[in-house]
Amino acid sequence: MSNGRDDLGSRSISDLRADGADQTLQNLLRALTLNLELRARYRVFEFEANQDGHVEVAQLFHELRRMESEQIAELMSGLQARLGQAFTSPSEGIA
């Protein structure tokens, strides 16, 4: 018998959204998606600034990307905690 946690590892963000998640979970997923997209763009912006000879601006984008990585880690932690709550039944914590 599978518990919700086993199935969770194979699910994508879009799968979680499609399952009718509550607003808090939807917000966590949106924030995570936006931060992932922004971090990817910062990498491109950093490369282009370096190519254009704007080393200080490239460093700015590098630092912003590092900060996004920290925010993504925090969002992932919050998402894992929220999903853990969703898959924990009230009787599981009772001995």
Secondary structure as a PSIPRED ss2 file (coil, helix, strand):
# PSIPRED VFORMAT (PSIPRED V4.0)

   1 M C   1.000  0.000  0.000
   2 S C   1.000  0.000  0.000
   3 N C   1.000  0.000  0.000
   4 G H   0.000  1.000  0.000
   5 R H   0.000  1.000  0.000
   6 D H   0.000  1.000  0.000
   7 D H   0.000  1.000  0.000
   8 L H   0.000  1.000  0.000
   9 G C   1.000  0.000  0.000
  10 S C   1.000  0.000  0.000
  11 R C   1.000  0.000  0.000
  12 S C   1.000  0.000  0.000
  13 I H   0.000  1.000  0.000
  14 S H   0.000  1.000  0.000
  15 D H   0.000  1.000  0.000
  16 L H   0.000  1.000  0.000
  17 R H   0.000  1.000  0.000
  18 A H   0.000  1.000  0.000
  19 D C   1.000  0.000  0.000
  20 G C   1.000  0.000  0.000
  21 A C   1.000  0.000  0.000
  22 D C   1.000  0.000  0.000
  23 Q H   0.000  1.000  0.000
  24 T H   0.000  1.000  0.000
  25 L H   0.000  1.000  0.000
  26 Q H   0.000  1.000  0.000
  27 N H   0.000  1.000  0.000
  28 L H   0.000  1.000  0.000
  29 L H   0.000  1.000  0.000
  30 R H   0.000  1.000  0.000
  31 A H   0.000  1.000  0.000
  32 L H   0.000  1.000  0.000
  33 T H   0.000  1.000  0.000
  34 L H   0.000  1.000  0.000
  35 N H   0.000  1.000  0.000
  36 L H   0.000  1.000  0.000
  37 E H   0.000  1.000  0.000
  38 L H   0.000  1.000  0.000
  39 R H   0.000  1.000  0.000
  40 A H   0.000  1.000  0.000
  41 R H   0.000  1.000  0.000
  42 Y H   0.000  1.000  0.000
  43 R H   0.000  1.000  0.000
  44 V H   0.000  1.000  0.000
  45 F H   0.000  1.000  0.000
  46 E H   0.000  1.000  0.000
  47 F H   0.000  1.000  0.000
  48 E H   0.000  1.000  0.000
  49 A H   0.000  1.000  0.000
  50 N H   0.000  1.000  0.000
  51 Q H   0.000  1.000  0.000
  52 D C   1.000  0.000  0.000
  53 G C   1.000  0.000  0.000
  54 H C   1.000  0.000  0.000
  55 V H   0.000  1.000  0.000
  56 E H   0.000  1.000  0.000
  57 V H   0.000  1.000  0.000
  58 A H   0.000  1.000  0.000
  59 Q H   0.000  1.000  0.000
  60 L H   0.000  1.000  0.000
  61 F H   0.000  1.000  0.000
  62 H H   0.000  1.000  0.000
  63 E H   0.000  1.000  0.000
  64 L H   0.000  1.000  0.000
  65 R H   0.000  1.000  0.000
  66 R H   0.000  1.000  0.000
  67 M H   0.000  1.000  0.000
  68 E H   0.000  1.000  0.000
  69 S H   0.000  1.000  0.000
  70 E H   0.000  1.000  0.000
  71 Q H   0.000  1.000  0.000
  72 I H   0.000  1.000  0.000
  73 A H   0.000  1.000  0.000
  74 E H   0.000  1.000  0.000
  75 L H   0.000  1.000  0.000
  76 M H   0.000  1.000  0.000
  77 S H   0.000  1.000  0.000
  78 G H   0.000  1.000  0.000
  79 L H   0.000  1.000  0.000
  80 Q H   0.000  1.000  0.000
  81 A H   0.000  1.000  0.000
  82 R H   0.000  1.000  0.000
  83 L H   0.000  1.000  0.000
  84 G H   0.000  1.000  0.000
  85 Q H   0.000  1.000  0.000
  86 A H   0.000  1.000  0.000
  87 F C   1.000  0.000  0.000
  88 T C   1.000  0.000  0.000
  89 S C   1.000  0.000  0.000
  90 P H   0.000  1.000  0.000
  91 S H   0.000  1.000  0.000
  92 E H   0.000  1.000  0.000
  93 G H   0.000  1.000  0.000
  94 I C   1.000  0.000  0.000
  95 A C   1.000  0.000  0.000
